[in-house]
Amino acid sequence: MNIHRDTFDAAFARCPLIAILRGVKPDEVEAIGEELVAAGFTIIEVPMNSPDPLDSIARLAKRLDGRAVIGAGTVLTVEQVAGVEAADGTLVIAPNADTAVIAEAARRGLVALPGIVTPTEAFAALAAGAAALKLFPAEAASPAVLKAMRAVLPAGTRVLPVGGIAPDNMGPWNAAGAAGFGLGSALYAKGLSAAEVRARADAFIAALG
């Protein structure tokens, strides 16, 4: 039994959208996190190339304990995985499929969502212990690519397009079998207020139908 995996699965079942807060600062992250949760989001990612990302992750993990799964994005090294765990993050997201990073996250009982764009990367990531797959950058793929990939991946594999996703273009991806989405600048961009993020979050939740 993996308690973090179970918690992630439950959160994902409630809302299959990952809020990516690239560039967020620790002194603003809690207010933004509260608005995201109020809108219905249950999974929040703070990329490691944000200002003091581990501080933001620790703040969110404490503030939203029991209400949202918190983790890091742009996790590129095994050492960073340890840092995410120390900050009480439980989710390790990456733009690439480094099997060493995936395996280290799995070894620590964390939830790994690596980035893939080919079946070869997808199968290697799953073998290393990935809980779900991030199709990134989605702009370089298409719903047709996702549909073809899902035809050969193990049944139940969750693939989330990330990159260029907006409320008005989710439909074709859903029809192709997307399990959910990672949402970047269309949801949060550096400098947006918590209220502005809430308005964008509401639009994404409405688009889920």
Backbone as a printed PyTorch tensor [residue, N CA C, xyz], in Angstrom:
tensor([[[  0.8450,  -1.2080,   0.0000],
         [  0.0000,   0.0000,   0.0000],
         [  0.8750,   1.2510,   0.0000]],

        [[  0.5550,   2.1840,  -0.8490],
         [  1.2810,   3.4570,  -0.9180],
         [  0.3020,   4.5670,  -0.6000]],

        [[  0.4150,   5.1280,   0.5930],
         [ -0.5680,   6.1170,   1.0330],
         [ -0.5620,   7.3590,   0.1590]],

        [[  0.6270,   7.7750,  -0.3020],
         [  0.6840,   8.9590,  -1.1710],
         [  0.0230,   8.6750,  -2.5210]],

        [[  0.2270,   7.4870,  -3.0440],
         [ -0.4080,   7.1020,  -4.3170],
         [ -1.9230,   7.0560,  -4.1380]],

        [[ -2.3750,   6.4880,  -3.0470],
         [ -3.8180,   6.4120,  -2.7950],
         [ -4.4220,   7.8120,  -2.6720]],

        [[ -3.7150,   8.6980,  -1.9850],
         [ -4.1970,  10.0770,  -1.8220],
         [ -4.2420,  10.7920,  -3.1660]],

        [[ -3.2090,  10.5810,  -3.9690],
         [ -3.1880,  11.1800,  -5.3020],
         [ -4.3380,  10.6340,  -6.1480]],

        [[ -4.5400,   9.3250,  -6.1280],
         [ -5.6030,   8.7260,  -6.9350],
         [ -6.9630,   9.3060,  -6.5570]],

        [[ -7.1900,   9.4930,  -5.2610],
         [ -8.4610,  10.0470,  -4.8070],
         [ -8.6090,  11.5010,  -5.2480]],

        [[ -7.5270,  12.2650,  -5.1360],
         [ -7.5610,  13.6720,  -5.5480],
         [ -7.7910,  13.7770,  -7.0500]],

        [[ -7.1350,  12.9160,  -7.8100],
         [ -7.2610,  12.9300,  -9.2650],
         [ -8.6800,  12.5620,  -9.6880]],

        [[ -9.2820,  11.6360,  -8.9530],
         [-10.6500,  11.2410,  -9.2710],
         [-11.6250,  12.3940,  -9.0420]],

        [[-11.3170,  13.2360,  -8.0600],
         [-12.1860,  14.3860,  -7.7890],
         [-12.0050,  15.4840,  -8.8190]],

        [[-10.7610,  15.7240,  -9.2430],
         [-10.4880,  16.7640, -10.2420],
         [ -9.1960,  16.4200, -10.9680]],

        [[ -9.2710,  16.0370, -12.2390],
         [ -8.0790,  15.5860, -12.9750],
         [ -7.2740,  16.7240, -13.6100]],

        [[ -7.2240,  17.8450, -12.9250],
         [ -6.4730,  19.0000, -13.4140],
         [ -5.3380,  19.3170, -12.4490]],

        [[ -4.1410,  19.5100, -12.9840],
         [ -2.9980,  19.8760, -12.1610],
         [ -2.6900,  21.3550, -12.3880]],

        [[ -2.7520,  22.1260, -11.3210],
         [ -2.4420,  23.5550, -11.3960],
         [ -0.9400,  23.7380, -11.3160]],

        [[ -0.3480,  24.3240, -12.3490],
         [  1.1040,  24.5380, -12.4080],
         [  1.3810,  26.0030, -12.0970]],

        [[  2.0290,  26.2420, -10.9550],
         [  2.2610,  27.6200, -10.5000],
         [  3.7100,  28.0460, -10.7540]],

        [[  4.0930,  28.0720, -12.0050],
         [  5.4720,  28.4260, -12.3470],
         [  5.7270,  29.9160, -12.0920]],

        [[  6.7350,  30.1940, -11.2590],
         [  7.0850,  31.5680, -10.9470],
         [  6.4260,  32.1220,  -9.7000]],

        [[  5.5850,  31.3180,  -9.0550],
         [  4.9060,  31.7920,  -7.8440],
         [  5.9180,  32.0030,  -6.7170]],

        [[  5.6290,  32.9770,  -5.8420],
         [  6.4980,  33.2780,  -4.7090],
         [  5.8810,  32.7520,  -3.4120]],

        [[  6.7160,  32.3890,  -2.4520],
         [  6.1860,  31.8510,  -1.1970],
         [  5.1850,  32.7690,  -0.4950]],

        [[  5.3860,  34.0860,  -0.5840],
         [  4.5010,  34.9870,   0.1500],
         [  3.1270,  35.1660,  -0.5000]],

        [[  2.9380,  34.5910,  -1.6780],
         [  1.6350,  34.6910,  -2.3410],
         [  0.9910,  33.3320,  -2.5840]],

        [[  1.7500,  32.2610,  -2.3570],
         [  1.2990,  30.9390,  -2.7890],
         [  0.1080,  30.4260,  -1.9850]],

        [[  0.0410,  30.7680,  -0.6950],
         [ -1.0580,  30.2350,   0.1090],
         [ -2.4060,  30.8150,  -0.3140]],

        [[ -2.4440,  32.1070,  -0.5830],
         [ -3.7010,  32.7290,  -1.0240],
         [ -4.1450,  32.1450,  -2.3600]],

        [[ -3.1960,  31.9270,  -3.2620],
         [ -3.5270,  31.3380,  -4.5630],
         [ -3.9950,  29.8960,  -4.3770]],

        [[ -3.3130,  29.1600,  -3.5230],
         [ -3.7110,  27.7780,  -3.2510],
         [ -5.1240,  27.6870,  -2.6980]],

        [[ -5.4660,  28.5870,  -1.8070],
         [ -6.8170,  28.5890,  -1.2430],
         [ -7.8690,  28.8250,  -2.3220]],

        [[ -7.5990,  29.7280,  -3.2360],
         [ -8.5560,  30.0080,  -4.3070],
         [ -8.6850,  28.8220,  -5.2650]],

        [[ -7.5840,  28.1560,  -5.5320],
         [ -7.6400,  26.9830,  -6.4010],
         [ -8.4820,  25.8760,  -5.7680]],

        [[ -8.2750,  25.6390,  -4.4940],
         [ -9.0470,  24.6120,  -3.7990],
         [-10.5280,  24.9940,  -3.7480]],

        [[-10.8000,  26.2690,  -3.5140],
         [-12.1890,  26.7270,  -3.4790],
         [-12.8720,  26.5200,  -4.8290]],

        [[-12.0950,  26.6240,  -5.9060],
         [-12.6470,  26.4250,  -7.2450],
         [-12.8840,  24.9530,  -7.5540]],

        [[-12.2100,  24.0680,  -6.8180],
         [-12.3700,  22.6370,  -7.0320],
         [-11.1130,  21.8780,  -7.3680]],

        [[ -9.9790,  22.5730,  -7.4670],
         [ -8.7090,  21.9020,  -7.7460],
         [ -8.2410,  21.1060,  -6.5290]],

        [[ -7.5980,  19.9700,  -6.7980],
         [ -7.1120,  19.1180,  -5.7090],
         [ -5.6340,  18.7590,  -5.8630]],

        [[ -4.9970,  19.2190,  -6.9450],
         [ -3.5810,  18.9030,  -7.1920],
         [ -2.8640,  20.1700,  -7.6300]],

        [[ -1.7920,  20.5160,  -6.9250],
         [ -1.0560,  21.7460,  -7.2080],
         [  0.4350,  21.4350,  -7.3180]],

        [[  1.0500,  21.9900,  -8.3440],
         [  2.4780,  21.7980,  -8.6220],
         [  3.2050,  23.1380,  -8.5730]],

        [[  4.3270,  23.1660,  -7.8700],
         [  5.2180,  24.3300,  -7.8890],
         [  6.5080,  23.9090,  -8.5870]],

        [[  6.7720,  24.3980,  -9.7920],
         [  7.9960,  24.0110, -10.4960],
         [  9.2590,  24.4270,  -9.7340]],

        [[ 10.2770,  23.6130,  -9.8720],
         [ 11.5210,  23.8570,  -9.1540],
         [ 12.2790,  25.0770,  -9.6550]],

        [[ 11.9090,  25.6150, -10.8100],
         [ 12.5600,  26.8390, -11.2840],
         [ 11.7570,  28.0850, -10.9040]],

        [[ 10.9200,  27.9610,  -9.8820],
         [ 10.2230,  29.1050,  -9.2820],
         [ 11.0700,  29.6410,  -8.1310]],

        [[ 10.7990,  30.8560,  -7.6580],
         [ 11.5470,  31.3950,  -6.5150],
         [ 11.2900,  30.5790,  -5.2430]],

        [[ 12.3270,  30.0970,  -4.6000],
         [ 12.2000,  29.3350,  -3.3500],
         [ 11.0950,  28.2870,  -3.4320]],

        [[ 11.1600,  27.3890,  -4.3970],
         [ 10.0560,  26.4500,  -4.6100],
         [  9.7670,  25.5380,  -3.4310]],

        [[ 10.8010,  25.0990,  -2.7310],
         [ 10.5680,  24.1830,  -1.6140],
         [  9.8580,  24.8830,  -0.4590]],

        [[ 10.1060,  26.1740,  -0.2980],
         [  9.3820,  26.9550,   0.7080],
         [  7.9040,  27.0080,   0.3380]],

        [[  7.6090,  27.2900,  -0.9280],
         [  6.2170,  27.3350,  -1.3770],
         [  5.5320,  25.9850,  -1.2070]],

        [[  6.2370,  24.9140,  -1.5450],
         [  5.6660,  23.5710,  -1.3980],
         [  5.3640,  23.2800,   0.0650]],

        [[  6.2930,  23.6100,   0.9410],
         [  6.0880,  23.3690,   2.3700],
         [  4.8920,  24.1660,   2.9000]],

        [[  4.7550,  25.4030,   2.4580],
         [  3.6260,  26.2340,   2.8950],
         [  2.3010,  25.6580,   2.4160]],

        [[  2.2590,  25.2550,   1.1520],
         [  1.0330,  24.6760,   0.6210],
         [  0.6870,  23.3550,   1.3020]],

        [[  1.7020,  22.5230,   1.5090],
         [  1.4670,  21.2250,   2.1310],
         [  0.8630,  21.3850,   3.5210]],

        [[  1.3220,  22.3790,   4.2570],
         [  0.7930,  22.6220,   5.6020],
         [ -0.5930,  23.2570,   5.5390]],

        [[ -0.7400,  24.2770,   4.7000],
         [ -1.9920,  25.0230,   4.6210],
         [ -3.1370,  24.1760,   4.0560]],

        [[ -2.8350,  23.3640,   3.0640],
         [ -3.8820,  22.6180,   2.3660],
         [ -3.8890,  21.1370,   2.7190]],

        [[ -3.2930,  20.7880,   3.8270],
         [ -3.2280,  19.3940,   4.2730],
         [ -4.6330,  18.7850,   4.3180]],

        [[ -4.7930,  17.6610,   3.6320],
         [ -6.0830,  17.0000,   3.6110],
         [ -7.0430,  17.5410,   2.5580]],

        [[ -6.6520,  18.6240,   1.9030],
         [ -7.5280,  19.2270,   0.8920],
         [ -6.9400,  19.1810,  -0.5130]],

        [[ -5.6220,  19.0980,  -0.6150],
         [ -4.9800,  19.0590,  -1.9300],
         [ -3.6620,  18.3120,  -1.8520]],

        [[ -3.2990,  17.6910,  -2.9600],
         [ -1.9960,  17.0360,  -3.1080],
         [ -1.0300,  18.0840,  -3.6530]],

        [[  0.1260,  18.1880,  -3.0110],
         [  1.1040,  19.2130,  -3.3700],
         [  2.4090,  18.5500,  -3.8110]],

        [[  3.0150,  19.1060,  -4.8510],
         [  4.2820,  18.5560,  -5.2840],
         [  5.0850,  19.5440,  -6.1010]],

        [[  6.1400,  19.0340,  -6.6950],
         [  7.0680,  19.8680,  -7.4530],
         [  7.0520,  19.4900,  -8.9210]],

        [[  7.2890,  20.4890,  -9.7620],
         [  7.4700,  20.2540, -11.1820],
         [  8.8990,  20.5770, -11.5740]],

        [[  9.2640,  20.2210, -12.7890],
         [ 10.6140,  20.4320, -13.2980],
         [ 11.6480,  19.8120, -12.3450]],

        [[ 11.3360,  18.6270, -11.8670],
         [ 12.2640,  17.8700, -11.0160],
         [ 13.1950,  17.0970, -11.9370]],

        [[ 14.4610,  17.4830, -11.9460],
         [ 15.3990,  16.9630, -12.9380],
         [ 16.4780,  16.0460, -12.3840]],

        [[ 16.6320,  16.0170, -11.0520],
         [ 17.7000,  15.2100, -10.4620],
         [ 17.1870,  14.3760,  -9.3010]],

        [[ 17.9060,  13.3160,  -9.0050],
         [ 17.5830,  12.4660,  -7.8580],
         [ 17.6590,  13.2760,  -6.5650]],

        [[ 18.6240,  14.1750,  -6.4820],
         [ 18.7790,  14.9920,  -5.2790],
         [ 17.5570,  15.8730,  -5.0320]],

        [[ 16.9720,  16.3840,  -6.0990],
         [ 15.7850,  17.2190,  -5.9450],
         [ 14.6080,  16.4260,  -5.4050]],

        [[ 14.5330,  15.1510,  -5.7190],
         [ 13.4480,  14.3110,  -5.2020],
         [ 13.4810,  14.3050,  -3.6760]],

        [[ 14.6660,  14.1720,  -3.1050],
         [ 14.8050,  14.1860,  -1.6490],
         [ 14.3460,  15.5140,  -1.0690]],

        [[ 14.6530,  16.6120,  -1.7560],
         [ 14.2370,  17.9270,  -1.3010],
         [ 12.7360,  18.0880,  -1.3010]],

        [[ 12.0900,  17.5590,  -2.3230],
         [ 10.6280,  17.6250,  -2.3980],
         [ 10.0110,  16.8720,  -1.2210]],

        [[ 10.5370,  15.6940,  -0.9420],
         [ 10.0150,  14.9080,   0.1780],
         [ 10.2250,  15.6390,   1.5000]],

        [[ 11.3920,  16.2610,   1.6690],
         [ 11.6860,  16.9830,   2.9110],
         [ 10.7460,  18.1660,   3.1180]],

        [[ 10.2310,  18.7250,   2.0140],
         [  9.2970,  19.8550,   2.0940],
         [  7.8520,  19.3780,   2.2260]],

        [[  7.6690,  18.0670,   2.3910],
         [  6.3460,  17.4460,   2.5100],
         [  5.5630,  17.4430,   1.2060]],

        [[  6.2720,  17.5820,   0.0800],
         [  5.6350,  17.3810,  -1.2060],
         [  5.5300,  15.8960,  -1.4780]],

        [[  4.4800,  15.4850,  -2.1700],
         [  4.2900,  14.0580,  -2.4510],
         [  4.2440,  13.7470,  -3.9410]],

        [[  4.3730,  14.7740,  -4.7540],
         [  4.2490,  14.6250,  -6.1900],
         [  5.5320,  15.1060,  -6.8730]],

        [[  6.0690,  14.2810,  -7.7670],
         [  7.3040,  14.6010,  -8.4830],
         [  6.9970,  14.6120,  -9.9760]],

        [[  6.9470,  15.8060, -10.5540],
         [  6.5980,  15.9760, -11.9640],
         [  7.8150,  16.4860, -12.7190]],

        [[  7.9920,  16.0000, -13.9310],
         [  9.1720,  16.3890, -14.7190],
         [  8.7870,  16.5970, -16.1750]],

        [[  9.5800,  17.3810, -16.8990],
         [  9.3310,  17.5600, -18.3250],
         [  9.8890,  16.4210, -19.1600]],

        [[ 10.6760,  15.5670, -18.5240],
         [ 11.3540,  14.4790, -19.2180],
         [ 11.1070,  13.1590, -18.4910]],

        [[ 11.6490,  12.0900, -19.0590],
         [ 11.4500,  10.7620, -18.4920],
         [ 12.7890,  10.1760, -18.0500]],

        [[ 13.3620,  10.7710, -17.0080],
         [ 14.6150,  10.2750, -16.4370],
         [ 14.2610,   9.1190, -15.5030]],

        [[ 14.6200,   7.9020, -15.9020],
         [ 14.1970,   6.7390, -15.1220],
         [ 14.8030,   6.7200, -13.7230]],

        [[ 15.9620,   7.3310, -13.5430],
         [ 16.5600,   7.3870, -12.2080],
         [ 15.7170,   8.2640, -11.2780]],

        [[ 15.2290,   9.3860, -11.7900],
         [ 14.3770,  10.2770, -10.9960],
         [ 13.0490,   9.6010, -10.6800]],

        [[ 12.4660,   8.9370, -11.6750],
         [ 11.2020,   8.2360, -11.4760],
         [ 11.3660,   7.1390, -10.4190]],

        [[ 12.4200,   6.3510, -10.5520],
         [ 12.6490,   5.2460,  -9.6250],
         [ 12.8990,   5.7500,  -8.2090]],

        [[ 13.6050,   6.8690,  -8.0780],
         [ 13.8690,   7.4150,  -6.7490],
         [ 12.5710,   7.9120,  -6.1020]],

        [[ 11.7360,   8.5490,  -6.8910],
         [ 10.4440,   8.9850,  -6.3570],
         [  9.6290,   7.7820,  -5.9000]],

        [[  9.5860,   6.7530,  -6.7170],
         [  8.8350,   5.5480,  -6.3610],
         [  9.4220,   4.8820,  -5.1220]],

        [[ 10.7450,   4.8520,  -5.0280],
         [ 11.3980,   4.2310,  -3.8660],
         [ 11.0210,   4.9330,  -2.5770]],

        [[ 10.8440,   6.2450,  -2.6570],
         [ 10.4810,   7.0270,  -1.4780],
         [  8.9740,   7.0450,  -1.2370]],

        [[  8.2250,   6.3750,  -2.0890],
         [  6.7820,   6.3440,  -1.9150],
         [  6.0870,   7.5840,  -2.4340]],

        [[  6.7920,   8.3650,  -3.2550],
         [  6.2000,   9.5580,  -3.8510],
         [  5.5560,   9.2050,  -5.1920]],

        [[  4.7860,  10.1250,  -5.7230],
         [  4.0480,   9.9010,  -6.9620],
         [  4.7840,  10.5800,  -8.1120]],

        [[  5.2180,   9.8060,  -9.0890],
         [  5.9950,  10.3360, -10.2130],
         [  5.1270,  10.5100, -11.4550]],

        [[  5.1960,  11.7180, -12.0390],
         [  4.5290,  12.0120, -13.3080],
         [  5.5580,  12.5840, -14.2740]],

        [[  6.2770,  11.7280, -14.9690],
         [  7.3110,  12.2020, -15.8980],
         [  6.7260,  12.6460, -17.2260]],

        [[  7.5050,  13.4340, -17.9510],
         [  7.1080,  13.8970, -19.2640],
         [  7.5370,  12.9170, -20.3420]],

        [[  6.6200,  12.6340, -21.2570],
         [  6.9190,  11.7200, -22.3640],
         [  6.3340,  12.3000, -23.6530]],

        [[  6.8700,  11.8500, -24.7810],
         [  6.2820,  12.2540, -26.0570],
         [  6.2980,  11.1120, -27.0710]],

        [[  6.8640,   9.9600, -26.6650],
         [  6.8950,   8.7880, -27.5440],
         [  6.4980,   7.5470, -26.7560]],

        [[  6.0390,   6.4890, -27.4290],
         [  5.7500,   5.2340, -26.7370],
         [  6.9690,   4.6550, -26.0290]],

        [[  8.1380,   4.8140, -26.6320],
         [  9.3570,   4.2940, -26.0010],
         [  9.5630,   4.9340, -24.6310]],

        [[  9.4340,   6.2530, -24.5580],
         [  9.5660,   6.9540, -23.2770],
         [  8.4580,   6.5430, -22.3240]],

        [[  7.2600,   6.3860, -22.8470],
         [  6.1240,   6.0430, -21.9970],
         [  6.3170,   4.6910, -21.3190]],

        [[  6.7050,   3.6880, -22.0830],
         [  6.8910,   2.3590, -21.5060],
         [  8.0470,   2.3350, -20.5140]],

        [[  9.1270,   3.0480, -20.8130],
         [ 10.2650,   3.1010, -19.8830],
         [  9.8630,   3.7810, -18.5800]],

        [[  9.0710,   4.8390, -18.6790],
         [  8.6330,   5.5620, -17.4880],
         [  7.7280,   4.6910, -16.6240]],

        [[  6.8180,   3.9740, -17.2440],
         [  5.9290,   3.0860, -16.4880],
         [  6.7200,   1.9760, -15.8030]],

        [[  7.6950,   1.4260, -16.5130],
         [  8.5170,   0.3600, -15.9320],
         [  9.3150,   0.8580, -14.7320]],

        [[  9.6850,   2.1380, -14.7470],
         [ 10.4680,   2.7180, -13.6480],
         [  9.6030,   3.0890, -12.4470]],

        [[  8.2740,   3.0770, -12.6310],
         [  7.3970,   3.3440, -11.4880],
         [  6.5120,   4.5700, -11.6010]],

        [[  6.3540,   5.1110, -12.8040],
         [  5.5010,   6.2900, -12.9720],
         [  4.0500,   5.9550, -12.6560]],

        [[  3.3850,   6.8910, -11.9710],
         [  1.9750,   6.7150, -11.6370],
         [  1.0640,   7.1710, -12.7670]],

        [[  1.5440,   8.1180, -13.5500],
         [  0.8160,   8.6630, -14.6960],
         [  1.8510,   9.3090, -15.6020]],

        [[  1.4190,   9.6840, -16.7890],
         [  2.3420,  10.2340, -17.7700],
         [  1.8850,  11.6190, -18.2180]],

        [[  2.8530,  12.5000, -18.3730],
         [  2.6070,  13.8670, -18.8280],
         [  3.0220,  13.9570, -20.2900]],

        [[  2.0570,  14.1450, -21.1910],
         [  2.3800,  14.2920, -22.6090],
         [  2.8220,  15.7320, -22.8310]],

        [[  4.1420,  15.8990, -22.9920],
         [  4.7120,  17.2470, -23.0140],
         [  5.8450,  17.3500, -24.0280]],

        [[  5.8590,  18.4510, -24.7870],
         [  4.8280,  19.4880, -24.8400],
         [  3.6630,  19.0580, -25.7300]],

        [[  2.4600,  19.2620, -25.2550],
         [  1.2840,  18.8400, -26.0120],
         [  1.2100,  19.5500, -27.3510]],

        [[  1.7860,  20.7630, -27.4240],
         [  1.7870,  21.4870, -28.7010],
         [  2.5420,  20.7190, -29.7870]],

        [[  3.4680,  19.8680, -29.3820],
         [  4.2540,  19.0990, -30.3440],
         [  3.5810,  17.7780, -30.7040]],

        [[  2.4820,  17.4740, -30.0240],
         [  1.7310,  16.2510, -30.3000],
         [  0.3630,  16.6600, -30.8560]],

        [[ -0.6200,  15.8080, -30.6740],
         [ -1.9760,  16.0950, -31.1270],
         [ -2.8990,  15.0620, -30.5000]],

        [[ -4.2020,  15.3120, -30.4980],
         [ -5.1250,  14.2820, -30.0090],
         [ -4.9650,  12.9620, -30.7610]],

        [[ -4.6610,  13.0270, -32.0520],
         [ -4.4690,  11.7960, -32.8270],
         [ -3.2750,  11.0060, -32.3110]],

        [[ -2.2120,  11.7080, -31.9450],
         [ -1.0340,  11.0440, -31.3730],
         [ -1.3940,  10.3770, -30.0540]],

        [[ -2.1320,  11.0920, -29.2280],
         [ -2.5440,  10.5260, -27.9400],
         [ -3.3950,   9.2770, -28.1470]],

        [[ -4.3350,   9.3350, -29.0540],
         [ -5.2080,   8.1840, -29.3070],
         [ -4.3990,   6.9700, -29.7490]],

        [[ -3.4410,   7.1910, -30.6410],
         [ -2.5980,   6.0870, -31.1150],
         [ -1.7430,   5.5220, -29.9900]],

        [[ -1.2220,   6.4070, -29.1390],
         [ -0.3930,   5.9670, -28.0230],
         [ -1.2100,   5.1520, -27.0250]],

        [[ -2.4040,   5.6120, -26.7450],
         [ -3.2450,   4.9010, -25.7770],
         [ -3.6200,   3.5050, -26.2710]],

        [[ -3.6160,   3.3000, -27.5730],
         [ -3.9630,   1.9980, -28.1280],
         [ -2.9310,   0.9290, -27.7750]],

        [[ -1.7110,   1.3540, -27.4700],
         [ -0.6550,   0.3830, -27.1720],
         [ -0.2220,   0.4010, -25.7110]],

        [[ -0.5760,   1.4470, -24.9650],
         [ -0.2010,   1.5060, -23.5560],
         [ -1.0960,   0.5790, -22.7370]],

        [[ -0.6180,   0.1480, -21.5660],
         [ -1.4510,  -0.7090, -20.7190],
         [ -2.7960,  -0.0470, -20.3990]],

        [[ -3.8300,  -0.8410, -20.3290],
         [ -5.1560,  -0.3180, -20.0030],
         [ -5.1100,   0.4170, -18.6740]],

        [[ -5.7560,   1.5590, -18.6380],
         [ -5.7990,   2.3260, -17.3990],
         [ -4.6640,   3.3080, -17.2300]],

        [[ -3.7080,   3.3230, -18.1650],
         [ -2.6150,   4.2930, -18.0760],
         [ -3.1690,   5.7060, -18.2280]],

        [[ -2.8400,   6.5630, -17.2700],
         [ -3.3150,   7.9390, -17.3160],
         [ -2.2960,   8.8090, -18.0440]],

        [[ -2.7640,   9.4720, -19.1040],
         [ -1.9110,  10.3710, -19.8730],
         [ -2.5290,  11.7560, -19.8180]],

        [[ -1.7200,  12.7430, -19.3960],
         [ -2.1990,  14.1110, -19.2320],
         [ -1.4680,  15.0430, -20.1960]],

        [[ -2.1510,  15.5910, -21.1860],
         [ -1.5110,  16.5990, -22.0330],
         [ -1.1580,  17.8470, -21.2100]],

        [[  0.0140,  18.3880, -21.4630],
         [  0.4820,  19.5860, -20.7720],
         [  1.1720,  20.4840, -21.7940]],

        [[  0.7780,  21.7450, -21.8090],
         [  1.3860,  22.6970, -22.7410],
         [  0.3510,  23.2170, -23.7150]],

        [[ -0.0220,  24.4800, -23.5640],
         [ -0.9780,  25.0750, -24.4860],
         [ -2.4250,  24.7060, -24.2330]],

        [[ -2.7010,  24.0980, -23.0780],
         [ -4.0700,  23.6900, -22.7800],
         [ -4.8750,  24.8900, -22.2690]],

        [[ -6.0560,  25.0770, -22.8590],
         [ -6.9580,  26.1510, -22.4630],
         [ -8.3700,  25.5830, -22.3830]],

        [[ -9.2820,  26.2850, -21.7160],
         [-10.6460,  25.7490, -21.5960],
         [-11.2950,  25.4190, -22.9270]],

        [[-10.9390,  26.1480, -23.9880],
         [-11.6060,  25.9440, -25.2650],
         [-10.9620,  24.8920, -26.1670]],

        [[ -9.8780,  24.2540, -25.7110],
         [ -9.2800,  23.2120, -26.5660],
         [ -9.1580,  21.8580, -25.8660]],

        [[ -9.8250,  21.6930, -24.7320],
         [ -9.7590,  20.4330, -24.0010],
         [-10.5980,  19.3310, -24.6410]],

        [[-11.6640,  19.7030, -25.3490],
         [-12.5870,  18.7210, -25.9060],
         [-11.9540,  17.6660, -26.7830]],

        [[-11.1680,  18.0450, -27.8010],
         [-10.5430,  17.0290, -28.6650],
         [ -9.5960,  16.1010, -27.9070]],

        [[ -8.9040,  16.6520, -26.9300],
         [ -8.0100,  15.8170, -26.1190],
         [ -8.8230,  14.8190, -25.2870]],

        [[ -9.9160,  15.2790, -24.7100],
         [-10.7770,  14.3750, -23.9410],
         [-11.3020,  13.2490, -24.8250]],

        [[-11.7100,  13.6020, -26.0350],
         [-12.2390,  12.6050, -26.9530],
         [-11.1810,  11.5690, -27.3350]],

        [[ -9.9120,  11.9820, -27.3070],
         [ -8.8100,  11.0720, -27.6530],
         [ -8.3600,  10.2260, -26.4680]],

        [[ -8.9340,  10.4760, -25.2980],
         [ -8.6100,   9.6500, -24.1440],
         [ -7.7380,  10.2850, -23.0870]],

        [[ -7.6010,  11.6060, -23.1190],
         [ -6.8260,  12.2670, -22.0600],
         [ -7.4710,  11.9910, -20.7110]],

        [[ -6.6490,  11.6340, -19.7330],
         [ -7.1730,  11.3590, -18.3930],
         [ -7.3510,  12.6400, -17.5930]],

        [[ -6.6240,  13.6710, -17.9890],
         [ -6.6600,  14.9430, -17.2800],
         [ -5.7050,  15.8820, -17.9800]],

        [[ -5.3750,  16.9890, -17.3160],
         [ -4.5150,  17.9900, -17.9290],
         [ -3.6270,  18.6630, -16.8890]],

        [[ -2.4500,  19.0890, -17.3330],
         [ -1.6280,  19.9980, -16.5520],
         [ -1.8230,  21.3840, -17.1390]],

        [[ -2.0850,  22.3590, -16.2780],
         [ -2.4410,  23.7000, -16.7330],
         [ -1.3910,  24.7050, -16.3100]],

        [[ -0.7960,  25.3590, -17.3100],
         [  0.2610,  26.3130, -17.0450],
         [ -0.1990,  27.7460, -17.1220]],

        [[  0.3280,  28.4820, -18.0910],
         [  0.1240,  29.9330, -18.1320],
         [ -1.3150,  30.3490, -18.3920]],

        [[ -2.1370,  29.4550, -18.9240],
         [ -3.5460,  29.7990, -19.1070],
         [ -4.2890,  29.8280, -17.7710]],

        [[ -3.6760,  29.2290, -16.7450],
         [ -4.2610,  29.2490, -15.4050],
         [ -3.5360,  30.2270, -14.4970]],

        [[ -2.2150,  30.1040, -14.4500],
         [ -1.4140,  30.9850, -13.5890],
         [ -0.2190,  31.5200, -14.3550]],

        [[ -0.0050,  32.7980, -14.2550],
         [  1.1950,  33.4330, -14.7820],
         [  1.7270,  34.3680, -13.7170]],

        [[  3.0240,  34.5090, -13.6810],
         [  3.6830,  35.3390, -12.6770],
         [  3.0390,  36.7240, -12.6100]],

        [[  2.6730,  37.1150, -11.4040],
         [  2.1010,  38.4320, -11.2060],
         [  0.5890,  38.4560, -11.0850]],

        [[ -0.0800,  37.3670, -11.4430],
         [ -1.5360,  37.3290, -11.3100],
         [ -1.9400,  37.3000,  -9.8450]],

        [[ -3.0220,  37.9640,  -9.5140],
         [ -3.5350,  37.9500,  -8.1500],
         [ -4.2930,  36.6520,  -7.9000]],

        [[ -4.5360,  36.3670,  -6.6310],
         [ -5.2960,  35.1710,  -6.2820],
         [ -6.6890,  35.2260,  -6.9060]],

        [[ -7.2920,  36.4030,  -6.9260],
         [ -8.6310,  36.5470,  -7.5030],
         [ -8.6140,  36.2760,  -9.0020]],

        [[ -7.5730,  36.7300,  -9.6900],
         [ -7.4560,  36.4820, -11.1260],
         [ -7.2680,  34.9970, -11.4090]],

        [[ -6.4700,  34.3410, -10.5840],
         [ -6.2700,  32.9010, -10.7410],
         [ -7.5880,  32.1660, -10.5030]],

        [[ -8.3610,  32.6180,  -9.5170],
         [ -9.6480,  31.9790,  -9.2360],
         [-10.5790,  32.0620, -10.4470]],

        [[-10.6220,  33.2140, -11.0980],
         [-11.4890,  33.3690, -12.2700],
         [-11.0770,  32.3970, -13.3750]],

        [[ -9.7870,  32.2490, -13.5840],
         [ -9.3040,  31.3250, -14.6040],
         [ -9.5810,  29.8780, -14.1830]],

        [[ -9.4050,  29.5870, -12.8900],
         [ -9.6750,  28.2350, -12.3840],
         [-11.1370,  27.8610, -12.5890]],

        [[-12.0250,  28.7970, -12.3220],
         [-13.4600,  28.5460, -12.5090],
         [-13.7560,  28.1860, -13.9660]],

        [[-13.0790,  28.8580, -14.9020],
         [-13.3060,  28.5850, -16.3240],
         [-12.8660,  27.1700, -16.6900]],

        [[-11.7580,  26.7260, -16.1320],
         [-11.2860,  25.3660, -16.4050],
         [-12.2280,  24.3170, -15.8070]],

        [[-12.6790,  24.5670, -14.5870],
         [-13.6080,  23.6260, -13.9470],
         [-14.8950,  23.5270, -14.7610]],

        [[-15.3860,  24.6740, -15.2410],
         [-16.6000,  24.6790, -16.0640],
         [-16.3930,  23.8980, -17.3580]],

        [[-15.1810,  23.9810, -17.9180],
         [-14.8930,  23.2910, -19.1780],
         [-14.8480,  21.7660, -19.0210]],

        [[-14.6380,  21.3050, -17.7770],
         [-14.6400,  19.8580, -17.5410],
         [-16.0210,  19.2720, -17.7840]],

        [[-17.0580,  20.1150, -17.6090],
         [-18.4270,  19.6810, -17.8450],
         [-19.0530,  18.9610, -16.6800]]])
